[in-house]
Amino acid sequence: MRPVSVWQWSARGLLLCLLCSLCLGSPSPSTDPEKRAESQGLRFRLAGFPRKPYEGRVEIQRAGEWGTICDDDFTLQAAHVLCRELGFTEATGWTHSAKYGPGTGRIWLDNLSCRGTEQSVTECASRGWGNSDCTHDEDAGVICKDQRLPGFSDSNVIEVEHHLQVEEVRIRPAVGWGRRPLPVTEGLVEVRLPDGWSQVCDKGWSAHNSHVVCGMLGFPSEKRVNTAFYRLLAQRQQHSFGLHGVACMGTEAHLSLCSLEFYRANDTTRCPGGGPAVVSCVPGPLYAASSGQKKQQHLKPQGEGRVRLKGGAHPGEGRVEVLKASTWGTVCDRKWDLHAASVVCRELGFGSAREALSGARMGQGMGAIHLSEVRCSGQELSLWKCPHKNITAEDCSHSQDAGVRCNLPYTGVETRETWYWDSGNITEVVMSGVRCTGTELSLDQCAHHGTHLACKRTGTRFTAGVICSETASDLLLHSALVQETAYIEDRPLHMLYCAAEENCLASSARSANWPYGHRRLLRFSSQIHNLGRADFRPKAGRHSWVWHECHGHYHSMDIFTHYDILTANGTKVAEGHKASFCLEDTECQEDVSKRYECANFGEQGITVGCWDLYRHDIDCQWIDITDVKPGNYILQVVINPNFEVAESDFTNNAMKCNCKYDGHRIWVHNCHIGDAFSEEANRRFERYPGQTSNQII
């Protein structure tokens, strides 16, 4: 529907009421007159910094007094209502924990709950005007779509008086500008003001200031610089100063949050006796090699042992996970803010945090939630050094998993382009055999064939391409359910004809004395969750799905999972595979609706927040272990093994269990996702005493 102004809505509503009164005799107003009158007495504005014109801290003027909104229970639906109050068509996001700085005065609304369709914020439920138990550290903000409502009158919207503010920061090398390798780590500090780029006077410049600047530019720390060299150089150059008196505490995520002064237009003398501020930043391990520093053998983040990011589409973003008692778990978003997020970012070798994310914006984790109510000052070297609350199962849910987006250095590498092209004009193949882990910053850092190319012919068949997306699915097997449901069944051969047709038995079954005898099957349930930020859809279109008469369904993927029994050193002794018999939403979280159902040639896939369940008693939901000898083994399940469908994280696609088989019974225990434990714990898990070869002793 096309948005309409308040006047247009009222006029149409009045006409509708008159028509209703003629038909029914008693009109019913569409909104409470008291609330509508109250809404007309409110004024709204966006405040705080740094921000763009369509985002900021929401402030409301009521009874002549300006106040804010608490972020408790705040949702995107409330942001939609407020953005429309501000004259924008809709909201694209919202912020918490005073991202745009704490406000002042009253906190007018708390526990604000909107459906998103209200005409005014006064129609939303709340604790009542002025009734709040929050502080201004919990002020909510909105990010509106940069599109105005047609015919909107902004008489009730007051834009905060425009102040000079630092919009952007960069480092300019004093010599060799444009010829230095990227990222640039040392040089003159320049800030972009409304009228262009300017330099900063270095009088009173401190290491805290450098720390903030380096963090904004994607570097975890700073180092001392040779000021004598730059002072000598400054005498030979012209300078344009726009900023002075910078005084940071070192914990700020942006230079605008520091105390600073701008030169006035009529200042004739700027930075007397001083020179331009200079910083030298220390790049994190991922960027050290590209900046000309000593290349490290393993480009691993500094904090990998205790903190990691999962589920992000780009480096430096994702769900925050921490290691406790050799097990990875998530962090609850209660009191999660930029200070804590910046500690995580710097610990992992990035800069300060660009955004502290709540509400599982980077997907929900599974398993333990280790930390809650993390309160960092911003000076800590590790998230574990911050005061926090140890959590219990009742305290938080994975729908509240915290995430971050970190500032990254500018490397000159933009997003990979999406190309659909006629490669007939391509004359050379320059790389083959490319194998990446996904954390590399460019293809050069991935393993590949080098100068010995596997295919030197050009043409469409031999040319690689990509399709890029900001979001992706993330599949995860419910490992505890495998452990709970595993058992052995001796199934008669005369009941396995259908399974044999679909290649669900070991190769030795072909020479069995059909229909006599049986096959020994290890059966278990498989519940696969989509915890990502996009639906999981088969790569192949419906036109290429294969109908299987035996089981009466379409296969949308040739191989969806691998089921294997391995010796401790990785030798495969039994295997199974599961084609995507039918991918559908068996069950979903409470607030998620099913979208995929296989019946009647329906669409197949797994919706974000849903899971596909194959019970242990379904055909082919097994591994044929007829030929397996007694011993200790590893049960391994790998989802999407051929990487046919894009996921934000492939490292959590494998599940492992300890498996002991005595020839009659089987014990499956210690089932876990492949990256759920620390590397050391995984090494212990895969090692059995007394085993030196493929043979079990």
N, C-alpha and C positions, 0 to 999 in steps of 0.2 A: 504494500500500500504506500502511496505517496504521503510523506509527512505533511501535516497541516499545522498551522499556527493555532495558538490558544483561542484567538478570536473566531477563526474559522470553525474550530471544533465546537465552541460554545453556540455559534449560530446554527450549526447543523443539529446539535443536540436539542436546542430550543424548538426547532422545526419538528424534530422527531417526537418530542414530548407533546406538542400541540396536536399532532396527528394521533398519538396514543390516547390523548384525553378525549378526542372526538369518538374514538372507537371504544375505549374502555371506561371513560368517565373519570378516571383518577390517575393523573400522571405520577411516574416514579422517577425522581431525579437520578441521573447516572452517577453522580458523585455527591459526597456529603457537602452541602453548601458551606458549612463551617470550615471544612478542610480546604475547599477551593478558595475561600476568602483569605484563609491563613496563608496559603501558598502564594497568593498575589501580594502578600505583604513581605515575602522573603526576597532577599537578593543573594546572588551567587557570584563567586569568582574563583579563579585558579591562581594559586600562589606558590612560592618556594622557588628554589633554584638548585642545580641547573635544570632547565626545562625548556620545552618548546611551547608555542602559543596554545596548543590544544591539549596540554597535559599539565599536571601539577597537583598540589595539595588542594582539596576541596574546602572552601570556606563559605559559610552561610551567615548572612546578616539577619538577625531576628530581634525585633524590638530595639533597633538601633545599635545592636552589639554584634560584632563579628565573632564567630567561633568555628570549630572544626568538627570532624566526624571520626569516631573511634573505628579502628579496623576490625574489632571483634565481630565475627559472623558476616563480615563484608563479602560480597560476591560480585561477579560480573553483571548479574541482573541489576544490582543496586547501581553499579557504574553506568549501565545503560540509561536508567532513569535520570541520574545526575547529569550525564552528558547532554541529554535532551533539555534539561533545565538550563544548561549552559549554552544551548543553541546549536549543538552538534547532532548529527543523525544517530550516532550510536557510539558505544565504547569498544575499544579493541583490547583493553586490559585495565588492570587496577594495581595499585601498590599499597604496601603496608609498612608499618614500623617507621613512619615519617621519612620515607625515601627522599622527599623534597624538602626536608628539614622540619623541625617541630614548629607548630603554630603557637599562638598565644590566645589568651582569653578563655572563653567558655568552650567546653566540648559539648556541642548541642545534641548530638545523636550518638547512641551506643546500641550495639546489637541490632543494627539496621537490617531488616529482612524484606526484600522486594521480589516480586515475581518477574519484573522486567517490563511489564506492560502498563504499569501505572502512569498516569498523566502528570503526577506530581509526587515528590518525595514524601509529602504529607500523607499520602495514601499507603505508604509502606509501614509495616509493623516495626516498633522499636521500644526502648525502655521509657520513652517519653522525652519531651524536650528538656534538655539540661540535666537529665538523670544519667550519670555515667560513673563508672569506677576506673576509668582509664587515665593515663597521663598523655601528654603531647608527644611522647616517644612512640605512640601508637596511632598517630594521625594517618588517615587514609587519603589516598590520592587516586586520580583516574587518568587514563590515557584514552582520549576520544579520537574517533576517526576524523581526519582533517577535511570534513565536509559539513557545511552549514545547512540547517533546516531552511527550506524555502520560505520566505516571508517571515522569518523569525525576527521579533523585535527584541533587541538586547537591552531594553530599558531596565530589566531586572538583573542584568549581568554586569558586574564591575570588574574590569581588568586591573590587576595590581599595577600601581605606578611603575613604569619601566625604569629599571636601574641598570647602569653599566654592569656587565658581568662577563667573566671569561667563558667563551663559548668552546674553545678548543685549544690544545697545547701541542707543540711539536718541538723537536730538537733539530737545529740547523747546524751542520758541521761548519766550523770556522774556516776550514780550507777544504778544497776539493768538493764543493757542493755539487751534487748530482753524479759524482763519480765514486762515492764511497759505497761499500757493500751494505746491503740491507740485512737486518734492521740497523738503523743508526743508533748507537748507544752513547755517544758523547758529542756535546756541542752546546751552542747557545740556546737558552730557553726562549721560545717565542709563543705569544698568546694571541689568539684571534679575537679581536674586539669588533663591535658592529661596523667600524670603519676600516677594518683590515688587520694585518698582522703587525704586532709590535714586540719590542724586547722588554725585558724586565730589569730594573735597576738592582744591582747585587748588594747594595748597602743593607746590612742586616740579614743577608741570605744565610740560611742555616741548613744543616744536614736533614732536618725534618722537612724543610721545603723540598729538597732534592728527592727525599723518599716519596713524597706525595706525587711529584711530577713523574718520577720513574714508574710509580704504580699506575698512573693514568696511561702511560705509554706501553704498558704490558710487561714491565720488568719487576722482579720481586724485590730488588734492593739496589742501593747506590754505593758508590765508592768515592774516595777523595780524588780531586782533580788538580792538575798542575795550574793553579791560578796565576802564577808568574808568567807563564807562556801566554795565557789569554789576555792578561793585562797589557803585555807588550804588544800583542796583536791588535788590541782595541784602540791603541793610539793611532793606528794607521787606517782605521775604518770609520765610516759614518754610522751613527746609530739613531734609532727611532724608538724612544722609550714611551711606553704607555701605562706602565704599572710599577709601583714601588711599595715599600713597607709591607712586604709579604711576611706573614708570621703564622706558620702552620705548627700544629702539635705533632704531626707525623702520622696520625690515625685517620685523617680525612681521605675519602675516596675520590674527591675532586678538588682542584685548586680553588674553585669558587666557594668552597666551604671554609677556607682559611680566612684569617683576617688580612685584608689587603686594601691598598689605596690606588685610585686611578689619578693620573695627571689631568688637570683641567686644560681646556683648550687654550687658555690665555697664559699658561705657564711658559715663561721664556727660558728658564734654566731648569734642565731636567737631569737628575742623577749627578749633582756636582761632586767631583772627587771619586766617583764610582765608575763602574763599567757594567756591561751586560752580564746577567746571571748565567752561569755555566753548570751543567750537570754531567755526570758520568754514571751510567747505569750498568748493572750487572745482569746479563740475560740469563734466563733459566736454561736448564739442560737441553730442552728441545730446540732452542735458538742459538746455543753457544757456537755450534759448528758453522752455521751460516753467517755468523758475525765475525768470523776470522779467528776466533779463539780456539784453544786446543780441542780437537774433536774427541768426544768421549766414545768409548766402545759401545756402551749401551745408553741410548737416549731415554733414560727413565726419569720421571719427575722426582723431585727431592723427597716428597712426602709419601711415595708409593707404599712404603711399609705400613703406614697408619691411616692414610686418607686417600680416597680416589673419587673420580667422577664417572658416572655411568649414565647412559641413555641420551647423551647430547648429540646433536647433529654436527657440531663443529668442535675443534679443540678448545679447551678452556671453558666448556659448559657441560652441565649435567647434574644428575642427582648426586648429592653428597653421601658417600658411604665411608664408614670408619671401621677399623679393625680392632676387635676386642676379644680376648681369649681365643685367638686364632680364627675367629669367625667374623665375616663382614656383615655389617648391618647399617641401617639408615639413621638419619637424624630427624627428629620431630621439628616442625617449623615454628613451634611456640617461641616467641621472643627472637626469632631469627631475623637478623638485620645485616646492613652493609659491613659493619665492623667484623662480625663473625664470618661473613662470606669472604671478606678481603683476607682474613687470616688463612682460610682454606686456599684461596687463589695463590697467595704468595708462597704458601707451604708446598704447592704443587709446581712452583717455578713460573707462574704467570704474574701479572700485575695485580693491582687492587681490583675489587669486584665492581663490575659495571651494573650488576643487578643481583639482589638477593631474592630468590624465588621461593614461594610457598605453595601449598596446595597441590603437591606432586606435579608441578608444571613440567618436570622432566621425566614423567612416568613414575609409577608406583614400584617400589621394591617388594621383595618377599623375604620372609624370615624375620630376624630380630630387628628391633628399633633400639639402638644403643643409647642415644643421648636425647635429652629434651631441655628446653629453657637454657640454651647456651648463651652466655653473656660475655662477650669479648670486649676488651678495650681497643683492640686493633693493633696492639704492640706485641702480642704473643707470637711466638715462632711456630706454634702448632695449635690446632683446634683443641687438642687434649689438655693444653695448658689453661684453657678458658674455664671459668666456673660453669658447672653444668649440673643437671639433675639426672641421676640414673633412673631409667624408666621402667615401669611395669606394664603389663599387657593392657591394663585398663586406661592408661594415661593417654595413649595416642594411637592412631591408625596409620596405615600406609597412604591413605588419602591426604595426609599432612606431611609427607616427606619433603624435606628441604632441598633446594637446589641453588646453583649459582651460574652466573655468566661472568667470566673474567675478562679484564682488558688484556689484549694480545698485542705484541709488537707488530708494526707494519713491515711486512716482508716483501711487498710487491706482488705476492701471489694472490690473485683474486679467486672467486669461486670458479671451479671447472665449468667450462661452458657445456651446454647441452647442444650437441651437433646432430643434425640429420642431413647428411650430405651425399652427393655423388662423388665417390672417391676416385672417379676415373682420372682426375687430374693430379692425383697423388703419385709422386715419382719415387718416393723412398720410404722404407720402413726403418725407423731408428731405434726401436726398443721391442723386446719380446721377453716372454717368460716372467712377466711382472707379478710379484707376490708381495702384497702389503699386509701389515697387521691392522691398519686403519688409523694409527696415531701419527703417521708420517706427515710432514708438511708439504712434501712434493714427491713426485714419482721417482726422482733421483735417489731418494732415501730408501726406497723399497728394493727388495732383492729382485734382480733381473739377470738376463743372460749376458749383459755387457756388450762387448763388440761382436760376440759370436751369436748372430741372430738366427733364431730357429726358422723364421719365414722371411725370405727376402723379396717375395713377390708382393706386389701391391694389388689393390682392388678391394671391392666391398667385402669379400669373404675373409680377408686377412687384416682388416682395419678395425681397431677397437673404438668403441664409442661409449658414452655415458648418458644417463638420464638423472638429473639432479633434483633433489627435493629437500625442503627445509625440515620435514618431519618423516618419520619412518616407524614401522612396527617394531616390536621387541617381544619375541616369544620366549616363554620360560615354562619349564616343566615343573609340576608340583611334585617335588622329589619325595616328600613324606608319604604321599599317597601310594607311590610305587612300593615303598617299604611295607606299608600296611596291608597291601592287597596281594603280594607275591605268593604264589603257591605252585605246586606241580600237579599236572593232570596227565594221566595215561589215556589218550583218546583213540578209540578204535579207528582203523583206516577207512572203514566204510562210511565214517562220518566226516571224512576229510577230502573228498573229491573236489569240492568247491574250492577249498583252500589250496589244494595242489594246482588247480587251474590258474590261481593268482600268484603262484610261486611263493607261498608262505611257509613252505617246509624246506628242510635241509635237502641237499642234492641226493643224499643216499636214499631218500624216500622213493626215488624213481625206480630203484631196483627192488623195492619191497614186494612182498607177496600179497598184492591187493586182491580182494578187500580184507584179507586176514591179517592179524597182528595189530599193533598200535604204534603210535609215536608219543614220546615223552615231551611234554610242553611246559615251559616256564611261563606262567600267565601272570599278568599284573594290569592294573588300570593305568591309563595315561590321561592326565588332565593338563592341557596346555593353555596357559594364560597369555593374553596379549597385553603387556604392560607398557607398550610404547605410546606414541602420539599420533599414529595413523593405523588404519585397518590393515590387517594382513590379507592380501588378495593373491590368488594364484597368478603366476606369470603368464600362463597360457589363457587365451580367450576361450569363451564357451564353445566356439565352433570347433576347437581341437580337443575338447574333453572326450574321454573314451568311455563308452557305456559297457558295463560288465553285467551280463545277463545273470551270471551265477548269484551275485549278491544284490542285484537289482539297484545299481547306483552308478553315477558317473565318477570317474577318476579325473580330478582337475590338475594333479601333479603326479609325475611318474614316481618320484620318491619324496616322501614328506619327512620320514624319520628312519634312522637306522637303529636296530636293536642288536647289540653284540655282547658275547661273553668272551672276555679277554683273560689271558694269564697276566700275572703281575707285571711282566715286562712288555706287555702290549701285543702278544701273539693272539690272533683271533682263533677261537676254537668252535664257536657257533655264532650264527648270524641270522638276523631276520630283517625284514624291511616292511615299511608300511607306506603304501601309496596313500594319497589323500583320499581315502575311501569316500569321505565327504567332509569338507570343512564347513562347520556351522557353529553358531552360537548356542551351545547347550545350555549354559546359564550365564548370567551377567550380574554385576554389582547392582545394588538397589536402585541407583539413579541412572542406570544405563539400559537402553532398550535393545532387544535383539534385532539384528539387521539381516542376518544370513541364515538360510534354511535350505536344505538340499532337496526337499520334496518338490515334485513337479518341475524338475529341471530348474530349480531356483538358483539364485546367486550363491556362490560359496566364498567363505572367508571367515575371519575372526575379528569382531569389532573390538576397539580399544575398551578395556574394562570387562571383557567377556572371556569365556574359556570354552574350549572344545574338549569334551569328555568321551573317551573310549573305554568302556567298562571291560574288566578282565574277562567276561564271558562272551565278548564279541569275537567273531571269527577273525583269525589272523592277528589278534592282539596277544602275541606270544613270541617266544623264541623256541625253536625246535632243538632240544638238548639231548636227543636220543643217543647221539654218538659221543657225548661229553663224559670223560672219566671223572671219578671222584677227586676232589681237591679244592683248593682255595682259588677264587677267581674274582674278576671285576665285571659287574654288570654295567654296561654303558649304553645310554640312549642319546642320540644326537638328532636335534631338530633342524630341518632345513639344511641337510648336510652338504648339498651342492651349491649353497648360497644362491639359489635361483631367485629368491625374493629379498629385496633390500630390507635390512634391519639396522637399527641404530647401534646395536651391540651384538656381535656374534660370539663374544667370549663366554656368554652365559647360556649357549645353546646345547651344551653337553651336560649330562647328569651321570654320576658315578655312584656305585654302591659296592660295598664288600659283599662277597657271595661265597658261602661255604656249602659244598655239595658232597654228601656221603654215599651217594648211589641210590638212596631211598628218599631222603628228605633234603630240603634246601633252606638255608638261612640267609636272608637278605637284610643287611643292616648298614647303618652309617651312610644312607643315601643323601647326596647333596649335589647342588649345582657345581659344575666344574670350577668356577671361580669364587665359590662361597667361602672357601678357607684361604688362609695365607699360603704362600708357596711352600713354606717349610712344612706346614701341616699336610699339604697335598703330597709332598714327597714321602712323608711318613706313611700316609694312607696307602700309597701304591707299592710299598715294600713289604714283603713277607719274609720272616726268618727261615733260613734253610733252603731258599730257592736261588739257584745259580743259573738255571737254563729254562727252556720251555717246559721241562718235565717237572711235575709236582712231586716233591719228596714226602 
